[in-house]
Amino acid sequence: MKEITLTTDRLVDTLLDCIRKSSTIYIVTAFAMKSGAALLKPALREAAERGADIKFLAGDYLYVTQPEALRELASIHENMEVRLWRSSGISFHPKAYLFEYPNGSHSIIGSSNLSKSALTHGVEWNVGVREDEEKQLFDEASRKFIGLFYADHSITLNLETVKRYENDYMQFHKEHPNLAKKWSIQEEEELMLPDDGPDEPGTVVHEEQESYTLLAPRFAQIEALKQLHTTVEEGYRKAMVVMATGLGKTYLAGFFAKNFKRVLFIAHLEEILHQSAASFLKVLPGRTAGIYNGREKNPDAELLFASIQTLSMKRHLEVFDPKQFDLIVVDEFHHAAAASYQKVLDYFTPAFLLGITATPDRSDNRDVYAICEGNVAYHIDFLEAIQKTWLSPFQYYGIFDETDYSKITWRGTQYDQDELTAAQLRTEQAEHIFKAWQTHRKTRTLVFCSSIRQADFLSASFKEKGFRTVSLHSKQKQVNRKAAARDLADGNLDAIFIVDLFNEGVDIPSVDTLLFVRPTESLTIFTQQIGRGLRLHPDKEHCVIIDLIGNYRNADVKLSLFDTTVPAGAKERIIQPVLPETCSIDLDIQVINLLKELTKKRQPRRERLLANYEMVKEEIGRRPTYLELHLHGEITANEYRAESYFNFLNWAGELTEEEQQVLLHHENWLKELERTGMNKSYKMIVLAAMLERGPDNWYKPVTAREIAPFFHRYLTSQDYRKRIDFSDGQSKKLWEYNEGKTAALIERMPMRKWSGSSTHELVCFKDGKFSFQADGSNPVLFQWTKEICEYRLHQYFERKSSE
């Protein structure tokens, strides 16, 4: 049964009643005011204390949301999730209050933002829909909400992110004082959406998958399976496989799943769920497969394929026992750093977690390595796959784009859409693009565009010249996407102009030309899009890649996808990359000159380190440890080692007066730890054993026999690939624990060698006793020493496993 009501005043009364009885509370408002947060705070705290699933999302559009409101909301309860939508200047106007309780749901959607006036006496219209058993509106609205809540545009609110927002808020209102006055008087006012709003995320077109004639591993899958089985034998519980698009990652996961009874496969696109289920059943025909998303729910299937948007909701997540699945596979693992994935992965405790991806670029997906503890079981990029003839070769043409992107406003994550579109929708630009395409193209082209308007404009321009084209995007209702993909594959279309489609989970093997007419803002997306043209096909000798390169941000970074290794003694990065023999790259001379200039103008080193540090600090809400900086940063913590991480923190103004004094007196000791050579892990294992004795005793003399049990236990651990240092001919003899032999190794290797190489004689080995010449009783120094030890051990084994 449904009941529909219209509320035009005192919405707060309805909200408070719903909050008091609901187990699920999802709220999204464009703007949040302190007055509104204060109205709901007591009821929300009470709901959080009884275990309700509470999520609140506010927007930063025009910096109307008050920082005080965000602090108020974030302080209500640790179990309440509060996030902020970073709009980058694009309108953000939803207002919805969604509640679910034991015998029904209540969805309220209308005009009221979170403010006292909007919830009490303001002129507002809100439609409420109560549903009993079939909660269609609530379920659909919840899915949409979760998609927004965990989107890349939203960030978790903590002390650091609120502080950053407050600085931006103050700066904006300083530059727009009249707007600030207007909002302070009226508290909030509706703003109209522009005619051309942001592109809606659309469904993805899929071509029929080519079936395997023999359902057995092939090519890279054989190598990857071998490495995965070795990983399991070594005691790992998590791993990532990086395989270029087109090498069969989903089938690989299916072959690996043979050894596990209950399997959960997680994807972020619903179309991938059905496609992946079909692939798994070809490999495991005797199993039962089920879908778990907003429309289908088959929780008891042996092979369960779940949408992350649905699974991340508390009420759906708690349908399952945390130990219910033996294997969890995360598709497109580069998305797994998102909060929605983290919530799911933190809940389950499978025997093994496998992440599969083609694009784990660190700058875009820094947290992915942390999720699998740095364990990359197998890695093959598209260049190596081309070298092995497993993917199609390519001919890359870098065409100079005269558009001056320096005059287009950068909105934090992308260029201002209106300004970018105005620069792109020029007849002379369309002619330039057409000429480049006509010169280099083959038969079937995908064109990657920035916006719907650009895709429509260029498609129409090409059509006027007699070519068969369509534009596909979220607002295209006249063209069937699957039919368009089939027409392109069959040669009935020359080109498809697309916007944010065909990036993942889509295969048209016959595509032989890729045309890029958009700035490259993400290496991950650029790699995915290149993969659309590299699948093998009988009618394709190679793929042509036509790329317009202008002075946009990070234009010089995209060539890092190719082999740009700098030879010893070289003063600058090579602009002409080294490629497989079957491939070629041809850059306009203007492009070569542009890339050299952009490389010279890269952000100064310290500023780059500071930006990376501040990003990680905001993400975790406090000053990161050495290891956290390494795992969550866009760049590795190794780059901080040249001057010492703690010297950097001092330069950045992040140390207290007490910490500054510790740094002044113990700088040499910290540098000793950060820079001492490590051909083996032994030095840091000895230090880790000594740190186990606590802050008052860690630096005091110790014998090798005292260290021996910890040392042996650590290097024969099942948790990490620590055993690699016990694999050479000499140390293999130490697998069976013998205190005397292990102690002799410790004395000979880490203790004597470290003592002999210490630059400031801070490490001492005398009369069979090993110690550090430092006033280690200081708790700050103890903590910093522990951080360095933890980081260096992790970084050492991460490096060794990649080798």
C-alpha positions in Angstrom: 0.0 0.0 0.0 1.2 3.5 -0.8 0.2 6.8 0.9 1.2 10.1 -0.7 1.3 13.4 1.2 2.3 17.0 0.5 4.0 18.9 3.4 4.2 22.6 3.0 5.2 23.6 6.6 6.8 22.0 9.7 8.6 19.2 7.8 10.7 18.9 10.9 7.9 17.2 12.8 7.6 14.4 10.2 11.4 14.0 10.0 11.8 13.7 13.8 9.0 11.1 13.9 10.7 9.1 11.1 14.2 9.3 12.6 12.9 7.9 15.9 11.5 4.7 14.4 13.8 4.1 11.4 16.7 1.6 11.0 17.9 3.2 7.8 18.2 7.0 7.4 19.6 8.5 4.2 19.6 12.3 3.8 20.9 14.4 1.0 20.6 18.2 0.8 22.2 20.7 -1.5 22.9 23.0 1.4 23.3 22.4 5.1 23.0 25.1 7.8 24.0 24.9 11.5 20.4 25.8 12.5 19.1 22.7 10.6 21.7 20.4 11.9 20.9 21.5 15.5 17.2 20.6 14.9 17.9 17.0 14.0 21.1 16.4 16.1 19.5 14.9 19.2 17.2 12.5 17.3 20.1 11.4 15.0 22.4 10.7 17.9 19.7 8.6 19.5 19.2 6.7 16.3 22.9 6.1 15.9 23.2 4.8 19.4 20.6 2.2 18.7 22.5 1.1 15.6 20.6 2.7 12.7 22.4 3.0 9.4 22.7 6.8 9.0 24.2 8.6 6.0 24.2 12.3 5.3 25.4 14.0 2.2 25.6 17.8 1.7 26.9 19.9 -1.2 29.5 22.6 -1.5 27.8 24.4 -4.5 28.5 28.2 -4.3 29.8 27.5 -0.7 26.3 28.0 0.8 26.8 25.1 3.2 28.1 26.4 6.5 31.4 24.9 7.9 29.7 25.0 11.4 26.9 22.8 10.0 29.4 20.3 8.8 31.2 20.2 12.1 27.9 19.8 13.9 26.9 16.9 11.7 30.3 15.2 11.8 30.3 15.3 15.6 26.9 13.6 16.2 28.1 10.1 16.4 31.0 7.9 15.2 28.6 5.5 13.6 26.9 8.2 11.4 28.6 8.7 8.0 28.8 12.3 6.8 30.2 13.2 3.4 30.5 16.4 1.3 29.8 16.6 -2.4 32.6 18.6 -4.2 30.7 20.1 -7.1 33.6 21.8 -8.9 31.2 24.6 -9.9 28.6 22.2 -11.3 25.0 22.6 -9.9 24.1 20.2 -7.1 20.5 20.5 -5.9 19.0 17.3 -4.5 16.9 17.3 -1.3 15.7 14.0 -0.1 15.0 12.3 3.3 14.8 8.5 3.0 13.7 6.3 5.9 13.1 2.6 6.3 11.6 0.9 9.4 10.5 -2.6 10.2 7.1 -2.5 8.5 7.7 0.0 5.7 9.4 3.1 4.4 8.9 6.8 4.1 10.6 8.8 1.2 10.4 12.6 1.3 11.6 14.5 -1.7 11.0 18.2 -2.3 12.5 21.6 -1.8 13.7 21.7 1.8 17.4 21.9 2.5 18.8 21.4 6.0 18.0 24.7 7.7 15.7 25.8 10.4 13.6 28.0 8.1 13.3 25.3 5.4 12.2 22.7 8.0 9.8 24.9 10.0 8.2 28.1 8.6 9.7 28.6 5.1 7.6 28.3 1.9 8.5 24.7 0.9 6.8 21.9 -0.9 7.8 18.3 -0.1 6.1 15.1 -1.3 6.2 12.2 1.0 5.5 8.6 -0.1 4.9 5.9 2.5 5.3 2.3 1.3 4.5 -0.9 3.1 5.8 -4.2 1.6 6.9 -3.3 -2.0 9.2 -0.3 -1.4 9.8 0.6 -5.0 10.4 4.3 -4.6 12.6 3.8 -1.5 14.7 1.1 -3.1 15.2 3.2 -6.3 16.0 6.4 -4.3 18.3 4.5 -2.0 20.3 3.2 -4.9 20.6 6.6 -6.4 21.6 8.0 -3.0 24.3 5.5 -2.5 25.7 6.2 -5.9 26.0 9.9 -5.0 27.2 9.2 -1.5 30.2 7.1 -2.5 30.9 8.8 -5.8 34.4 10.2 -6.6 33.0 13.7 -6.1 32.2 13.1 -2.4 34.7 13.1 0.4 34.5 12.0 4.0 34.1 14.8 6.6 36.7 14.9 9.4 38.6 17.6 11.1 41.0 18.0 8.2 38.4 18.1 5.4 36.2 20.5 7.3 39.2 22.7 7.8 40.0 22.7 4.1 36.3 23.4 3.2 36.2 26.3 5.7 39.3 27.9 4.1 37.7 27.6 0.6 34.4 28.9 2.0 36.1 32.0 3.5 38.0 32.7 0.4 34.9 32.4 -1.8 32.8 34.7 0.3 35.7 37.2 0.5 35.6 37.3 -3.3 31.7 37.4 -3.4 30.7 39.5 -0.4 27.2 40.4 -1.8 26.4 36.7 -2.1 27.6 36.1 1.5 25.4 38.9 2.8 22.4 37.6 0.8 22.8 34.1 2.2 23.3 35.3 5.8 20.0 37.3 5.6 17.8 34.7 3.8 19.7 31.7 5.1 19.1 29.8 1.8 17.5 30.3 -1.6 16.9 28.0 -4.5 19.2 28.3 -7.5 18.1 27.2 -11.0 19.8 24.4 -12.8 21.6 25.6 -16.0 20.2 24.3 -19.3 23.2 22.0 -19.9 23.9 20.3 -16.6 26.5 17.6 -15.9 26.3 14.5 -18.0 24.2 11.7 -16.4 26.0 8.4 -15.9 24.5 6.1 -18.5 24.3 2.4 -19.0 27.1 0.8 -20.9 26.8 -0.9 -24.2 28.0 -4.5 -24.5 28.8 -6.5 -27.5 28.3 -10.3 -27.5 31.2 -11.9 -25.9 33.3 -14.3 -28.1 33.0 -17.7 -26.4 35.9 -19.9 -25.6 36.1 -23.0 -27.8 38.0 -24.8 -25.0 37.3 -23.7 -21.5 40.9 -23.8 -20.3 43.3 -21.1 -19.2 45.2 -19.5 -22.1 47.9 -16.9 -22.6 48.4 -14.7 -19.6 45.8 -16.6 -17.6 48.1 -19.6 -17.4 50.9 -17.5 -15.9 48.6 -15.6 -13.6 47.0 -18.7 -12.2 50.3 -20.2 -11.4 51.3 -17.1 -9.5 48.0 -17.0 -7.7 48.3 -20.6 -6.6 51.8 -19.8 -5.3 50.5 -16.8 -3.5 47.9 -19.0 -1.7 50.6 -21.6 -0.8 52.7 -18.8 0.7 49.9 -17.9 3.1 48.6 -14.7 1.5 45.0 -13.9 2.0 44.9 -10.9 -0.4 46.3 -10.3 -3.9 45.8 -8.2 -6.9 46.2 -9.2 -10.6 47.0 -6.6 -13.1 46.2 -7.7 -16.6 45.8 -5.5 -19.7 42.3 -5.2 -21.1 41.6 -8.0 -23.5 43.5 -10.8 -21.7 40.5 -12.3 -20.0 40.5 -11.2 -16.3 37.0 -12.4 -15.6 37.7 -15.9 -17.0 40.9 -15.9 -14.9 38.8 -15.2 -11.8 36.5 -18.1 -12.8 39.4 -20.5 -13.2 40.8 -19.5 -9.8 37.4 -19.8 -8.2 37.4 -23.6 -8.8 39.2 -24.0 -5.5 36.6 -22.2 -3.5 33.1 -23.2 -2.5 31.3 -19.9 -1.9 32.3 -17.0 -4.1 31.2 -13.3 -4.1 32.0 -11.3 -7.2 31.6 -7.5 -6.8 31.2 -5.0 -9.6 30.2 -1.4 -9.9 28.3 -1.7 -13.2 25.2 -3.9 -13.1 25.7 -5.0 -16.7 29.0 -6.5 -15.7 27.3 -8.7 -13.2 25.3 -10.7 -15.8 28.2 -10.8 -18.2 30.6 -12.1 -15.4 28.0 -14.7 -14.2 27.8 -16.1 -17.7 31.6 -16.3 -17.9 31.9 -18.1 -14.5 29.2 -20.6 -15.4 31.1 -21.6 -18.6 34.1 -22.4 -16.3 32.0 -23.8 -13.4 28.9 -25.3 -15.0 28.0 -27.3 -12.0 27.6 -24.4 -9.7 24.6 -22.2 -9.0 24.9 -18.5 -9.8 22.8 -15.6 -8.6 22.6 -11.8 -8.9 22.3 -9.4 -5.9 21.4 -5.9 -7.0 18.4 -3.5 -6.7 16.2 -5.7 -8.8 17.3 -9.3 -8.1 18.4 -10.9 -4.8 19.6 -14.5 -4.7 21.8 -14.5 -1.6 22.1 -18.3 -1.3 23.7 -18.9 -4.7 27.2 -20.5 -4.6 28.5 -17.9 -7.0 27.0 -14.5 -6.1 27.4 -11.5 -8.4 26.6 -8.3 -6.4 26.3 -4.6 -7.2 28.5 -2.5 -4.9 25.8 0.1 -4.8 23.3 -2.3 -3.3 25.7 -4.4 -1.2 27.2 -1.4 0.6 23.8 -0.6 2.2 23.9 -1.8 5.8 20.5 -3.6 5.5 21.8 -5.6 2.5 25.3 -6.2 3.8 24.0 -7.7 7.1 22.0 -10.3 5.1 25.3 -12.1 5.0 27.5 -13.6 7.6 31.0 -12.0 7.5 32.5 -15.4 6.9 29.9 -16.5 4.4 32.3 -16.4 1.3 35.5 -18.3 0.8 36.6 -16.1 -2.1 35.7 -12.5 -2.8 36.6 -11.1 -6.3 36.5 -7.4 -6.8 36.2 -6.5 -10.5 37.9 -3.3 -11.8 39.8 -3.3 -8.5 41.0 0.3 -9.1 37.6 1.4 -7.8 38.1 -0.5 -4.5 39.6 2.5 -2.6 36.1 4.1 -2.7 34.3 4.2 0.7 31.5 1.9 -0.5 34.0 -0.8 -1.3 35.9 -0.3 2.0 32.7 -0.7 3.9 32.0 -4.1 2.2 35.6 -5.3 2.4 35.9 -4.4 6.1 32.7 -6.4 6.8 33.7 -9.7 5.2 36.5 -12.0 6.2 37.0 -14.4 3.3 39.7 -17.0 3.0 41.0 -15.0 0.0 40.4 -11.6 -1.6 41.3 -11.2 -5.3 41.3 -7.8 -7.0 41.4 -7.8 -10.8 42.2 -4.7 -12.9 43.9 -3.4 -16.0 44.7 0.0 -14.6 46.1 0.3 -11.0 47.8 3.6 -11.8 49.1 4.9 -8.5 48.3 8.6 -9.1 44.7 7.7 -9.7 44.3 4.7 -7.4 46.7 5.1 -4.6 44.8 3.2 -2.0 44.4 0.0 -4.1 47.9 -1.2 -3.2 47.1 -0.8 0.5 44.0 -2.9 0.2 45.9 -5.9 -1.0 48.9 -5.2 1.3 51.1 -4.5 -1.7 50.8 -8.0 -3.0 50.6 -7.9 -6.8 50.6 -11.6 -7.7 50.8 -11.0 -11.4 51.3 -8.0 -13.6 51.3 -7.7 -17.4 50.6 -4.4 -19.1 49.4 -3.9 -22.7 53.0 -3.3 -24.0 54.2 -6.6 -22.8 51.0 -8.3 -24.0 51.6 -6.8 -27.5 55.2 -8.0 -27.4 53.8 -11.5 -26.8 51.3 -11.1 -29.6 48.4 -11.5 -27.2 47.1 -8.0 -28.1 47.0 -6.0 -31.3 49.9 -3.6 -32.1 49.2 0.1 -32.5 50.3 3.1 -34.4 50.0 6.2 -32.2 49.8 9.8 -33.7 50.1 12.7 -31.3 48.4 15.6 -33.1 49.0 19.2 -31.9 45.9 20.9 -30.5 46.1 24.7 -30.6 43.4 25.2 -28.0 44.8 27.3 -25.1 43.7 25.4 -22.0 45.6 27.8 -19.7 42.7 30.2 -20.3 40.1 27.6 -19.2 39.3 27.5 -15.4 40.3 24.4 -13.6 37.7 23.2 -11.1 39.8 21.0 -8.9 39.2 17.7 -10.8 38.2 18.9 -14.3 38.0 21.9 -16.5 35.0 24.2 -16.3 32.5 22.5 -18.6 31.0 25.6 -20.1 34.4 27.2 -20.9 35.8 23.9 -22.2 32.8 23.3 -24.5 33.0 26.9 -25.9 36.6 26.3 -26.8 35.8 22.9 -28.4 32.7 23.8 -30.4 34.5 25.8 -33.1 34.2 25.0 -36.8 38.0 25.3 -37.3 38.6 22.9 -34.5 36.2 20.4 -36.0 38.0 20.7 -39.4 41.3 20.1 -37.7 40.0 17.0 -36.0 38.4 15.7 -39.2 41.7 16.2 -41.2 43.7 14.3 -38.6 41.1 11.5 -38.6 40.9 11.3 -42.3 44.7 11.2 -42.7 45.3 8.3 -40.3 42.0 6.4 -39.7 41.2 2.8 -40.7 37.6 1.4 -40.8 35.9 1.4 -37.4 36.4 4.3 -35.0 35.5 5.1 -31.4 35.8 8.9 -30.6 36.2 9.8 -26.9 34.6 13.2 -26.2 34.5 15.6 -23.2 30.8 16.4 -23.2 27.4 15.6 -24.8 27.5 18.8 -26.8 30.9 18.1 -28.2 29.9 14.6 -29.2 26.7 15.8 -30.9 28.6 18.7 -32.6 31.4 16.5 -34.0 29.1 13.7 -35.1 27.0 16.2 -37.0 30.1 17.7 -38.6 31.4 14.3 -39.8 28.0 13.4 -41.1 27.9 16.6 -43.2 31.0 15.3 -44.9 29.2 12.0 -45.9 30.4 9.7 -43.1 28.1 7.4 -41.1 28.3 8.4 -37.5 26.2 8.5 -34.3 26.8 10.1 -30.9 26.1 7.9 -27.8 25.7 9.3 -24.3 23.4 9.3 -21.3 20.8 11.6 -22.9 20.7 9.9 -26.3 17.3 8.3 -26.6 17.0 7.9 -30.4 19.8 5.4 -30.9 19.9 1.9 -29.4 23.4 1.5 -28.0 23.7 -2.2 -28.5 22.5 -1.8 -32.1 25.0 1.0 -32.7 27.8 -1.2 -31.4 26.7 -4.0 -33.6 26.5 -1.6 -36.6 30.1 -0.4 -35.9 31.3 -4.0 -35.7 29.6 -4.9 -38.9 31.0 -2.0 -40.8 27.6 -0.1 -41.1 29.0 2.8 -39.1 32.3 4.7 -39.6 32.5 6.2 -36.1 30.7 6.4 -32.7 31.2 9.6 -30.7 30.9 8.7 -27.0 30.9 10.4 -23.6 32.0 8.3 -20.6 30.9 5.0 -22.2 33.0 2.1 -23.4 35.6 2.6 -20.7 35.0 -0.7 -18.8 33.3 -4.1 -19.5 32.8 -3.4 -23.2 34.4 -5.3 -26.1 34.2 -4.6 -29.8 37.3 -6.4 -31.0 37.0 -5.1 -34.6 37.5 -1.5 -33.6 40.7 -0.4 -35.3 40.8 3.4 -34.7 40.6 5.4 -31.5 40.3 9.2 -31.7 40.8 11.3 -28.5 39.4 14.8 -28.7 39.3 15.5 -24.9 42.0 16.4 -22.4 43.4 13.5 -20.5 42.7 14.0 -16.8 43.3 10.4 -15.7 45.8 7.8 -16.7 43.4 5.1 -15.6 40.6 6.2 -17.9 43.1 6.8 -20.8 44.5 3.3 -20.4 41.0 1.8 -20.3 40.1 3.7 -23.5 43.2 2.6 -25.3 42.3 -1.0 -24.4 39.1 -0.6 -26.4 41.2 -0.9 -29.6 43.8 -3.5 -28.7 41.8 -6.8 -28.8 42.8 -9.2 -31.5 40.6 -9.6 -34.5 41.1 -11.4 -37.8 40.5 -8.2 -39.9 42.8 -6.0 -37.8 46.6 -5.8 -38.3 47.0 -2.9 -35.9 45.0 -0.2 -34.1 45.4 3.5 -35.0 45.4 5.9 -32.0 44.9 9.5 -32.9 45.4 11.8 -29.9 44.9 15.6 -29.8 47.5 16.9 -27.4 47.4 20.5 -26.1 48.7 22.4 -23.1 46.2 20.9 -20.8 47.1 19.7 -17.3 49.1 16.5 -17.1 49.4 16.2 -20.9 53.0 15.1 -20.5 52.1 12.4 -18.1 50.1 10.3 -20.5 53.2 9.1 -22.4 54.3 7.4 -19.2 52.0 4.6 -20.3 54.7 3.8 -22.8 58.3 2.9 -21.9 59.9 6.2 -21.0 62.8 4.9 -18.9 65.5 7.5 -18.5 69.0 6.2 -19.4 71.8 6.6 -16.8 73.2 10.1 -17.0 70.3 11.5 -18.9 69.3 15.0 -17.7 65.7 14.9 -18.8 63.0 12.4 -19.6 62.9 11.1 -23.2 59.9 12.4 -25.0 60.1 9.8 -27.8 59.1 6.5 -26.0 60.5 3.1 -26.6 57.9 0.6 -28.0 57.5 -3.0 -29.1 58.9 -3.5 -32.6 55.4 -3.9 -34.0 54.2 -0.5 -32.7 55.0 3.0 -33.7 54.6 6.5 -32.3 54.6 9.7 -34.3 54.4 13.1 -32.5 54.0 16.4 -34.2 57.1 18.6 -33.7 54.8 21.1 -31.8 53.8 18.3 -29.5 57.4 17.3 -28.8 58.2 20.9 -27.9 55.1 21.3 -25.8 55.8 18.2 -23.8 59.3 19.3 -23.1 58.0 22.7 -21.9 55.4 21.1 -19.7 58.0 18.8 -18.2 60.2 21.7 -17.2 57.2 23.5 -15.6 56.1 20.6 -13.4 55.3 21.5 -9.8 58.5 22.2 -7.7 59.5 19.1 -5.7 58.6 20.3 -2.2 55.3 21.7 -3.3 54.4 18.4 -4.9 55.4 16.5 -1.7 53.3 19.0 0.3 50.2 18.6 -1.9 50.5 14.8 -1.7 50.9 15.0 2.1 47.9 17.3 2.6 45.8 15.0 0.4 46.5 12.0 2.5 46.1 13.9 5.7 42.6 15.0 4.6 41.7 11.5 3.7 42.5 9.9 7.0 41.7 13.0 9.2 45.1 13.3 10.9 48.8 13.4 10.3 49.7 10.2 8.4 52.3 7.8 9.7 55.3 7.0 7.4 53.6 3.8 6.1 50.2 5.5 5.7 51.8 8.2 3.6 53.3 5.5 1.4 50.1 3.4 1.1 47.7 6.2 0.5 49.7 8.8 -1.4 49.9 9.5 -5.1 53.7 9.2 -4.8 55.6 6.8 -2.7 57.0 7.8 0.7 60.5 7.0 -0.7 60.5 10.5 -2.2 60.4 12.0 1.3 63.5 10.1 2.4 66.0 12.4 0.8 65.6 15.0 3.5 63.9 12.8 6.1 60.1 12.6 6.4 60.3 14.4 9.8 62.4 17.2 8.4 59.7 17.6 5.8 57.0 17.7 8.5 59.0 20.4 10.3 59.2 22.5 7.0 55.5 22.1 6.5 54.8 23.4 10.1 53.3 20.1 11.2 55.5 19.5 14.3 54.7 20.6 17.9 57.4 22.4 19.9 58.3 19.2 21.7 58.6 17.3 18.4 60.8 20.1 17.0 63.2 19.6 19.9 63.3 15.8 19.4 64.1 16.4 15.7 66.8 18.9 16.6 68.5 16.4 18.9 67.9 13.2 17.0 68.0 14.1 13.3 71.1 12.0 12.7 69.4 8.9 14.2 66.3 9.4 12.1 68.4 9.8 8.9 70.4 6.7 9.9 67.2 4.6 10.0 65.7 6.0 6.8 68.9 5.7 4.7 70.8 2.6 5.9 71.2 0.1 3.1 68.9 -3.0 3.1 70.0 -5.8 0.8 68.1 -8.0 3.3 65.4 -7.2 5.8 67.5 -8.3 8.7 68.4 -4.9 10.1 64.8 -3.7 10.5 63.7 -7.1 11.9 66.3 -6.8 14.7 65.0 -3.2 15.3 61.4 -4.5 15.3 62.3 -7.1 17.9 64.0 -4.4 20.1 61.0 -2.1 19.8 58.8 -4.9 21.1 60.5 -4.2 24.5 58.6 -0.9 24.8 59.5 2.8 24.9 61.7 2.6 28.0 64.0 -0.3 26.9 64.0 -0.6 23.1 67.4 1.0 22.6 69.3 -0.9 25.4 71.8 -3.7 24.7 70.5 -7.0 23.5 72.2 -10.3 22.5 71.6 -12.2 19.2 70.2 -15.2 21.2 67.5 -12.9 22.7 66.5 -11.7 19.2 66.6 -15.2 17.6 63.1 -16.4 18.4 61.4 -13.2 17.0 63.8 -13.1 14.1 63.0 -16.7 13.0 59.3 -16.4 13.6 59.1 -13.2 11.5 61.0 -14.6 8.5 58.9 -17.9 8.4 55.6 -16.0 8.8 52.6 -17.0 6.8 51.3 -13.4 6.5 53.8 -11.8 4.1 56.3 -12.7 1.6 58.8 -12.3 4.4 60.2 -15.8 3.7 61.9 -14.5 0.6 64.9 -13.7 2.7 65.2 -17.3 3.9 65.3 -18.7 0.3 68.9 -18.4 -0.7 71.3 -21.4 -0.4 72.8 -20.3 2.9 69.7 -19.3 4.8 67.6 -22.2 3.6 69.4 -24.3 6.3 67.7 -22.1 9.0 64.1 -23.1 8.2 64.2 -25.5 11.1 64.7 -23.4 14.1 68.1 -23.7 15.8 68.8 -20.9 18.3 72.6 -21.1 17.9 72.6 -21.0 14.1 70.0 -18.3 13.9 71.9 -16.2 16.5 75.2 -16.7 14.6 73.5 -15.3 11.4 72.1 -12.3 13.3 75.5 -11.5 14.8 77.3 -11.9 11.4 74.8 -10.0 9.2 72.7 -7.3 10.7 74.5 -6.6 14.0 78.2 -6.5 12.9 77.4 -5.0 9.4 75.1 -2.3 10.7 77.6 -1.3 13.5 80.4 -1.1 11.0 78.4 1.0 8.5 76.7 3.5 10.8 77.7 7.0 9.7 77.6 8.6 13.1 78.5 5.6 15.2 74.9 5.4 16.5 74.8 1.6 16.2 77.1 -0.4 18.4 78.0 -4.1 18.6 80.5 -4.8 21.3 81.2 -7.9 23.5 78.3 -9.8 21.9 75.8 -7.1 22.7 74.0 -4.9 20.2 72.6 -1.4 21.1 71.7 2.1 19.8 73.5 5.2 21.0 70.4 7.3 21.4 68.3 8.6 24.3 65.5 6.4 23.4 63.4 6.9 26.5 61.7 9.9 24.7 58.2 8.6 23.7 58.2 10.8 20.5 61.5 9.3 19.4 60.2 5.8 20.1 57.1 6.4 18.0 59.1 7.9 15.1 61.6 5.0 15.2 58.7 2.5 15.1 57.1 4.4 12.1 60.3 4.2 10.1 60.8 0.5 10.9 57.3 -0.3 9.9 57.6 1.6 6.7 60.9 0.3 5.7 59.9 -3.4 6.2 56.8 -2.9 4.2 58.6 -1.1 1.4 61.4 -3.7 1.3 59.0 -6.7 0.9 56.8 -4.8 -1.5 59.9 -4.1 -3.7 61.1 -7.7 -3.3 57.7 -9.2 -4.3 57.6 -6.9 -7.4 61.0 -8.1 -8.4 
